[in-house]
Amino acid sequence: PIPHRVNHADVVIVGGGVIGASVAHHLAASGVHDVLILDRAPASGEGSTGRATGGFRAQYGTAINVRLSLLARTKLLAFKDEIGADPGYHQAGYLWLADDARQQAILEEGLALQRAEGLTEARVVGHDDIAKLNPAISLDGIHGGVFCPTDGFIRPLQILEGYLGAVRRQGGKVVWNRTVTGFTKDQSGRITAVVTDRETIGCGAVVNAAGAWARAVAAMAGISLGVEPLRRQVAATVPCGTLPAGMPMTIFAGDGHHLRVRDGRVLLLWPTPGTPGAPFDTRVDDDWVADVREKTARRVPVLRDVPIDLAASWAGLYEMSPDKHAVLGPAPNCPNLYLINGSSGHGVMHAPALGQLLAEIICDGKARTLDVSALSPTRFAEGRLNHVSELL
């Protein structure tokens, strides 16, 4: 148990995005009410959570990610009852499209794994199915695909605000405009206080939920954390009714080009390699916009003449780990620093699950709901990296 001391927080969470807020809520729900969230932004939603496009899927190529999604899905379905807010979970589906037989085989290999983990509704689709699921897609060059009807969309900011509200109602505190500048430790290596640009806060434990800035936070505690920010871009069309609001997220598996409809606009995405360690630049690149428009015009002809609204387009940061899987658990050599980092673009959708699991680790010494050994912070040094699917 973490002792409560006057003028100290039982747990200080560095980072007020959706993952940090989820941890805080689940700790409070477990009885740890003296929780403090610190964030350097002036208000909520100004970091990566506010730039997320809001996709949700369980179609992954590793068992642990499928399990995280299924746990998160269960929690999203109960979100209104548990949190009192609407997470915006809409089961519009995810439609993955393969260019050739090799890509189709990879998608179907993933499908077999997903079914073994309980995602039984995912299925193989052919041209006739694709034409019904998304009639706007050109079938030229499409070999086939897979589809899961229970995947779909969520509202990142509604989930964030729901968790923050629940934290406050349970006695936790959220403080904005606070930059963590360091930590103090005792002789055993445990953190005893968090130092900010304004004060020193004694604590029983610290959670690093700093997202794309997590590596720097870990370094302040003398911990090497192998995660890096990676810039991703989103092009938004002008408001239009060209595609239906309920169309599935549609992904061209070969190059990751995908699109969805949100708030009356079509969002176009294409994950270029990027530069690890990228700064938080929210502008989109003109050359990238031109390239994604060209891909979209060829693959979704009805969008050929729909303009891009540059003012409504944006960029944000993923927090990438070496194997593109989350890092979850106590930091090596600093037992009361807990890591919840490196979700690699899956943070918002997995936040309900990861927050619960880390709260279990902090309160009980281990995660009870799922075996999370595949996400252990020590796996990199031990050579136990997760297999990364080429497409999923």
Stockholm file with secondary structure:
# STOCKHOLM 1.0

chainA/1-392         PIPHRVNHADVVIVGGGVIGASVAHHLAASGVHDVLILDRAPASGEGSTGRATGGFRAQYGTAINVRLSLLARTKLLAFKDEIGADPGYHQAGYLWLADDARQQAILEEGLALQRAEGLTEARVVGHDDIAKLNPAISLDGIHGGVFCPTDGFIRPLQILEGYLGAVRRQGGKVVWNRTVTGFTKDQSGRITAVVTDRETIGCGAVVNAAGAWARAVAAMAGISLGVEPLRRQVAATVPCGTLPAGMPMTIFAGDGHHLRVRDGRVLLLWPTPGTPGAPFDTRVDDDWVADVREKTARRVPVLRDVPIDLAASWAGLYEMSPDKHAVLGPAPNCPNLYLINGSSGHGVMHAPALGQLLAEIICDGKARTLDVSALSPTRFAEGRLNHVSELL
#=GR chainA/1-392 SS CCCCCTTEEEEEEECCSHHHHHHHHHHHHTTCCCEEEECSSSSTTCSSGGGCCCEECCCCSSHHHHHHHHHHHHHHHTHHHHHSSCCCCBCCCEEEEESSHHHHHHHHHHHHHHHHTTCTTCEEECHHHHHHHCTTSCCTTCCEEEEETTCEECCHHHHHHHHHHHHHHTTCEEECSCCEEEEEECTTSCEEEEEESSCEEEEEEEEECCGGGHHHHHHHTTCCCCCEEEEEEEEEBCSCCSSCTTCCEEEETTTCCEEEEETTEEEEECCCCCCTTCCCCCCCCHHHHHHHHHHHHHHSGGGTTCCBCGGGCEEEEEEECTTSSCEEEEETTEEEEEEEECCTTCHHHHHHHHHHHHHHHHHHSSCSSSCCGGGCTTTTTTTCCCCCCSCC
#=GC SS_cons         CCCCCTTEEEEEEECCSHHHHHHHHHHHHTTCCCEEEECSSSSTTCSSGGGCCCEECCCCSSHHHHHHHHHHHHHHHTHHHHHSSCCCCBCCCEEEEESSHHHHHHHHHHHHHHHHTTCTTCEEECHHHHHHHCTTSCCTTCCEEEEETTCEECCHHHHHHHHHHHHHHTTCEEECSCCEEEEEECTTSCEEEEEESSCEEEEEEEEECCGGGHHHHHHHTTCCCCCEEEEEEEEEBCSCCSSCTTCCEEEETTTCCEEEEETTEEEEECCCCCCTTCCCCCCCCHHHHHHHHHHHHHHSGGGTTCCBCGGGCEEEEEEECTTSSCEEEEETTEEEEEEEECCTTCHHHHHHHHHHHHHHHHHHSSCSSSCCGGGCTTTTTTTCCCCCCSCC
//
